[in-house]
Each structure stands twice: as C-alpha cells, then as structure tokens.
Amino acid sequence: MSFVEINKRYGELAESACCLSCGGAVNYAEPRPGEVCVDLGSGRGTDVLRMAENVGINGFVYGIDISDGMLDKARKNAEKFSINNTKFIRSELENIDLSDNIADLVISNCTINHASDKQAVWEEIYRILKRVVDLWLVIYTQPHKYRKNTVMTHGCV
C-alpha cells in the first residue's frame, strides 16, 4: 500500500469510532515519570496521551504517524485534554524525524507491517533508543492466503 493510499485510508478512519490500537503495547510498556517515549504509528494519539500522563510534566511523548487526518485528530485530542508534554510528528518509519538516543521507550501497534523497508525501521528504532531495553511491539501478521489482499494485509483494525 502506497503512502497516498495509507494517508487516505487512515485519514478517513481518524474521525470514526473504530478502535485502531489493536495490540495494546501501551498496557505492557509501563512508562515511568521523566521518561521520553515514542509511539510509532500513533494514530489518534490515544496511547501517546496515556503515556504522557504516566511520564508526567518532566517527561515527554512523541507520536509518529504519516496520516494527516490521524495527526490532526491526535493534536486536537491533546489540546482537548490540555496535555502539553506531547508532540505529533509526520514521519515515515524508515526515516524517523527524531534525534539519536532520544527515547527511553518505544511502542508500536500493528504499524511496522506498513513499512516497505522493515530493516530500515529496526535500524531507526535502534538509533532513537537511548538503550535497547524498552521496546514493546505488536506485529501484525496474517495467514499466507491473505498476503496479496491489501485490505487484510494493511487493515489491522
């Protein structure tokens, strides 16, 4: 699925009631006060906002997504709940627009399957982590018979 297709599909879903956080990585991650966290494929920002509460005013959480609709919704949600220790960034996973060694924790839910170069994504995760200790991912997989079906392959909803 191309960037344009992903942007269109998830931009439309940004305003729906559909739950897009399919894996629940944030439930296991346990962000601590003062940490810097990153959510790859942050969508509407639900997990970012949850982590922002956990890391407190001395911590910070970045949401990374490529869907304009999702980023707009995430920013509105942060503003609605007066959460100021977040930033939502439009960036591809293969070239994350963050500094080296910035993150204490990285989470991702059913997002890496969208990347065209998964090795580059792993290298980017390694680059942004301060230490390779806290990485919580939910990888979306599908049976072989669905691999050519773009709805099944890219639809972790």
Steps between C-alpha positions, in 0.01 A plus 500: 500500500645836399537806720206664319279195561601475868447875551154483340389183683612607847405863446142382449517275808626786720145622565340156533416321825713207389771384741833504320730415789477129438791368701498669836879546524442801728341265754833321545747783449478668842637848419662659806506862618755709313541262206488588132273263308419447133193342343564388143173517308334709770172547316255717695747522787316289757812312615711817484260677734497204740881494508514880544302464820742232624821689421367819658614858451868402500450245223401526136326284240533512121234361270626403154255451214470569128125557484407867499151420627632298793756766592235772492270293722786419741593867537136591563474227764813623679363855496155384614650333808760776558792258464811702419782248523438348158593567141353334194735472204431403140779260412555170326620216721799438275631850574365614838528876547650481851850541641731209580474345848192701595258230619480293815207301364357423156164337436323406179169329430441332166698762309831357386312278254434816295871578456653418165849456652462331836877473555523879477223527763693274741813710442304818571357355822851405611625851409239689702513277810738607777551135583343189360294411802142616457343420167142378486364400162195325370578360159206439273519177306254323279464155353682449170172479306427867585840650417392631159177646639586864582197541727607204713871578483470867593182503698595426859164637621 
